[in-house]
Amino acid sequence: MLVICILLFTLFMSFGPTKFDRFLLPIFPSVDILAALGLYELAKVISARRGKPVKALALLTLIVQAGFALP
């Protein structure tokens, strides 16, 4: 649903006469959530292969995601 929302919003905003990149700012929280879900799934796959939870990877993922989302 997030991907559809992002794509449709981008598509509809590109039809307008003014095409400034600031009009696409509302999609960035959705993109951040989608990226976090992808990183979470990656951490689950890695921890399943190793047989134990990877807490350091989860912490690193949180730090990287916060670093991109906060500014």
C-alpha positions in Angstrom: 0.0 0.0 0.0 2.9 2.4 0.8 4.4 1.8 -2.6 1.1 2.5 -4.4 0.6 5.6 -2.3 4.1 6.9 -3.2 3.8 6.1 -6.9 0.3 7.6 -7.2 1.3 10.7 -5.3 4.4 11.2 -7.4 2.4 10.6 -10.6 -0.4 13.0 -9.8 2.0 15.7 -8.6 3.9 15.4 -11.9 0.7 16.4 -13.9 0.7 20.0 -12.4 2.1 23.0 -14.2 4.7 23.6 -11.5 7.2 20.8 -11.0 9.2 21.7 -8.0 10.7 19.0 -5.9 9.3 20.5 -2.7 5.9 19.3 -3.7 7.2 15.7 -3.2 8.2 16.2 0.4 5.0 14.6 1.8 6.1 11.2 0.5 9.3 11.0 2.4 7.8 9.7 5.7 6.2 6.9 3.7 9.5 6.2 2.0 11.2 6.1 5.4 8.7 3.6 6.7 9.1 1.4 3.7 12.9 1.5 4.0 12.6 0.6 7.7 10.4 -2.4 6.8 12.9 -3.5 4.2 15.7 -3.3 6.7 13.7 -5.2 9.3 13.0 -8.0 6.8 16.7 -8.1 6.0 17.6 -8.4 9.6 15.1 -11.2 10.0 16.7 -13.1 7.1 20.2 -12.6 8.4 19.2 -13.7 12.0 17.4 -16.8 10.6 20.5 -17.9 8.7 22.8 -17.4 11.7 20.4 -19.0 14.1 20.6 -16.2 16.7 19.2 -12.7 16.9 21.5 -10.0 15.5 21.1 -7.2 18.0 24.1 -5.2 16.7 22.6 -5.2 13.2 19.2 -4.0 14.6 20.9 -1.2 16.4 23.0 -0.2 13.4 19.8 -0.2 11.3 18.1 2.1 13.8 21.0 4.5 13.8 21.3 4.6 10.0 17.5 5.1 9.5 17.3 7.8 12.2 20.3 9.5 10.6 18.5 9.7 7.3 15.1 10.6 8.7 15.9 13.2 11.3 17.4 16.0 9.1 
